[in-house]
């Protein structure tokens, strides 16, 4: 047995979304571990994580999730905050800061695609 280390520059590219830079450290079995950087002012596309539960912690900046009927529910997480997004919850990631990136570390647990784009929020 060995301790496996993945250095930050060696992250593998993750799912592609405009304004978001996703990198995977570990992608095996039902668990993916990665980092997402939201560029300043990014308003991400609507999506969900299929049958996966997404757990995360904010490492830098601030992040807002828009979700719920017509996207009318909002939750903001800041440095040191943890969050959980259940499977199938349609949402978008927003970095409300126009001058600084937001960075989070995420743990995706389940099977199937990591990111499932949709045309908009739940009606």
N, C-alpha and C positions, 0 to 999 in steps of 0.2 A: 504494500500500500504506500502511496505517496500523496503528498499534499500538492494539489494542482493550483497553479497561479496563472491568472490571465492579466497581463499588464494593460493599463488603459489604452495605449496606442494599438494593442493587438486585438481589440474587440472586433468581432465579425459584424458586417452590416446587418441591421435588422429591417423590419418592415418599413417601407418608404411612405412618408407623408410630407406634404409641403410644410416647410418651417420647422420640422422635427428631425433631429438626427438621432436615430436609434442604433445602439450597438449591443451585440450579444456577447456575454462572457461565457455562459454555459447554456447549452441547448440539448438536453438529453432526457429521454423519457417524457414524463408529464410536466417537467419543470423547466422553465426558461428564466435565466437571470440576466438582466441587462441594465443599460443606462440610456436614458432619453434626455436630450438637450433640446429645449424649446428656444428658438432664436427670439430676440427681443420683439415684442409686439405680435407674436404669432397667434393667429386664431386657426386652430386645426380643423380638419374636416370631421364631419359626423361619422362615427363608427361605433362598433362594439367589439368585444373580444370572444365572440362565439361561445363555446362551452367552457372557456377558461375564466378563472377568477384572477384578477390582477391585484396584487398587493404592491404597495410602494412606500417610499420615504423620500421627502424632498431634501436634497442636499445643498441646493443654492437657489436663491430667488423665491418666487411666488408663483403658484399655479392655480388656475381656476378651472373647475369642471362645470360645464353647462349640460344639463340633462333633464329628464322628465318630460311631461306633456308640453309640446311646442318649445322645448328647451327652456322652460320657465323656471326650473330649479337651478340653483347655483350653490357651489361650495368652494371655498378658497382654502388652500393649504400652503403653509409656509415652511421655512427651514426647520427641520426636526419633526415635522408632522408626518404621521403615517396615514395611509388610506387603503381602502379595499373597494374594488369595483366588482360586483357580482356578475356572473355570466349573463350575456345578452343585454346589459344595460347600455342603451344608446347614449352617447355623450360626445363632447368635443373638448379638447385640451386648449386652454387659452393662457398665454403669458401676458398679463396686463401691463408689464413693465416695458416701456418703449426703448429702454437703454441697456438692459441687462438680460442675459440668458437665464432660464430656469433649468435646473438639473435635478433629475430624480433617478433613483435606483428602483427597479421593479422586479417582481417575482411573479411570473405567470404560471398558474397551475391548472392543468386540465389537458384536453386534447383538441386537435383541430387547429385551424388558423389562429394566429395571434391577433391579427387586426382584420375586421370585416367592415369595409366601407359601406355606408348607407347614404341615401339621398338627403336625409334630414332627420330631425328629432322625432320622437314618438308623437303621434297626433294628440 
